[in-house]
């Protein structure tokens, strides 16, 4: 039985040392490491537990650390020896494209495979442009995920075949996607308003003044062309920012 992790952010004992990480834009190699250590980042505890059980079924890889948000993911990426990061698109504190850029700056040798629940074409393309090595739907067969991880560990890119037909370079559509349209802070404020938090509560959660929260909300309204908080809530649900 492979190592178990706790319900929250966890680092597990690393497996035997393997080959050094590949540079993000470095030379490809032909064979994957004999054993692949994987970091996971997903906000859902049950899903992370399911991933651990799934990885127990394959002999050539294991989860060595997990995170529940973007900040923890970046921390573990810096401190845990791993060959691949498995990253969800819906982390609570950081849009996936922003986190990919941060990982590219701070951990350039750690390739990332993105797992998506609602795999919209614009989101897929932004993740790939931000440096993702793989993109897989959460509805995919486990072997598709394992293939993406093995390819990422060798510096090669892989997209879930089921997603290929959905990819379209539609710049007009992308311009209305919140991750493309909004700054990181505006994105956070929008998500928290949509979840029903008051301006005062949002200010406390983000360590901002209520006035600054109001300013961010105004900017979100301007950028989206909306008028009211109710409009913002509908917009957030339409773009799957909240369940």
VEXVEXMI-202127 format. One record per residue (C-alpha): residue in three letters; x, y, z. Coordinates in steps of 0.25 Angstrom, whole numbers, plus 5000, padded with zeros to 4 digits. Example, Ala and Ser with C-alpha at 12.3 -4.5 7.8 and 13.67 -1.06 7.14 Angstrom:
BEGIN
ALA504949825031 SER505549965029 
***
This chain:
BEGIN
UNK500050005000 UNK500650144996 UNK500750255006 UNK499450315011 UNK499350465013 UNK498550555023 UNK497250625019 UNK497850755017 UNK499150805011 UNK500150695013 UNK501550655009 UNK501850505009 UNK503250435010 UNK503850434996 UNK504050314988 UNK505550264984 UNK506250384977 UNK506050384962 UNK506650464950 UNK506750614952 UNK505550694947 UNK505450744933 UNK505550894930 UNK504250944926 UNK504650974912 UNK505850884912 UNK506250764903 UNK505250644903 UNK505650504907 UNK505150374901 UNK504850294913 UNK504050334926 UNK504650314939 UNK504450174945 UNK503750234956 UNK502950374956 UNK502650454968 UNK501450534967 UNK500950664975 UNK499450684974 UNK498650814976 UNK497150814977 UNK496150884987 UNK495250754989 UNK495750665000 UNK494950544995 UNK495450564981 UNK496950564986 UNK496650434994 UNK496050374981 UNK497350414974 UNK498250344985 UNK497350214983 UNK497550224968 UNK499050244969 UNK499150124978 UNK498750034965 UNK499950074957 UNK501350024960 UNK502150134954 UNK501650264961 UNK501150314974 UNK500650434981 UNK501650494990 UNK500950624994 UNK499650694993 UNK499050834994 UNK497650894995 UNK497951034989 UNK498951104981 UNK499851154992 UNK500051014997 UNK500250964983 UNK501451064981 UNK501951034995 UNK502050884992 UNK502550904978 UNK503750984984 UNK504050884996 UNK503650744991 UNK504450654981 UNK503450624970 UNK503450594955 UNK502050654952 UNK501050744958 UNK499550704956 UNK498750834957 UNK497250854957 UNK496650974950 UNK495751014961 UNK496651054973 UNK496051154983 UNK497051254983 UNK497751254970 UNK497351244956 UNK498051124949 UNK498751214939 UNK499351304949 UNK499851184957 UNK500451124945 UNK501151254942 UNK501651254957 UNK502151114956 UNK502851144943 UNK503651254950 UNK503951184963 UNK503951034959 UNK504351034944 UNK504750884945 UNK503350834950 UNK502450804938 UNK500950824941 UNK499750744936 UNK498450814938 UNK497150734942 UNK495850804938 UNK494350784942 UNK493750884932 UNK494750884920 UNK494451004913 UNK495351034901 UNK495851174905 UNK496251114919 UNK496951004912 UNK497751094903 UNK498151194914 UNK498651074922 UNK499551024911 UNK500051164907 UNK500351184922 UNK501251064922 UNK500350934925 UNK500950814919 UNK499650734919 UNK498150754920 UNK497150644924 UNK495750644927 UNK495250584941 UNK494350504933 UNK495450434925 UNK495950284927 UNK497050274937 UNK497950224927 UNK497850354920 UNK498250424932 UNK499450334934 UNK499850354920 UNK499850504922 UNK500750494934 UNK501750404928 UNK501850494916 UNK502050614925 UNK503150544933 UNK503950534920 UNK503650674915 UNK502550644905 UNK501250704904 UNK499850634904 UNK498450674903 UNK497250584906 UNK496750534892 UNK495350564896 UNK495650704897 UNK496350724884 UNK495150744876 UNK494650854886 UNK495850944884 UNK495551074877 UNK496451194876 UNK495251294878 UNK495851424884 UNK494451484885 UNK493951374894 UNK495251374902 UNK495151524905 UNK493851494913 UNK494451384922 UNK494751434936 UNK496151374937 UNK496551454924 UNK495751584927 UNK496051604941 UNK497251624950 UNK497551524961 UNK496951614972 UNK495751644964 UNK495551494961 UNK495551474976 UNK494551584979 UNK493651534969 UNK493651394974 UNK493451434988 UNK492251524985 UNK491651404977 UNK491851314989 UNK490951414997 UNK492051485005 UNK491751635009 UNK492851745006 UNK493251745020 UNK493451595021 UNK494251595007 UNK495151705013 UNK495451625025 UNK495751495016 UNK496651565007 UNK497251665017 UNK496751785009 UNK495951905013 UNK494451905010 UNK494752025001 UNK495751944993 UNK494751834992 UNK493751924986 UNK494751984976 UNK495051844971 UNK493551814970 UNK493351934962 UNK494451894953 UNK493851764951 UNK492551824947 UNK493251914937 UNK494051804931 UNK492851704930 UNK491851814925 UNK490951774937 UNK490151864946 UNK489751794959 UNK490251694969 UNK489151604964 UNK489751614950 UNK491151574956 UNK490551454963 UNK489951404950 UNK491251434942 UNK492051354953 UNK491051234952 UNK491051234937 UNK492551224937 UNK492651114947 UNK493351204958 UNK492351144968 UNK491651014969 
***
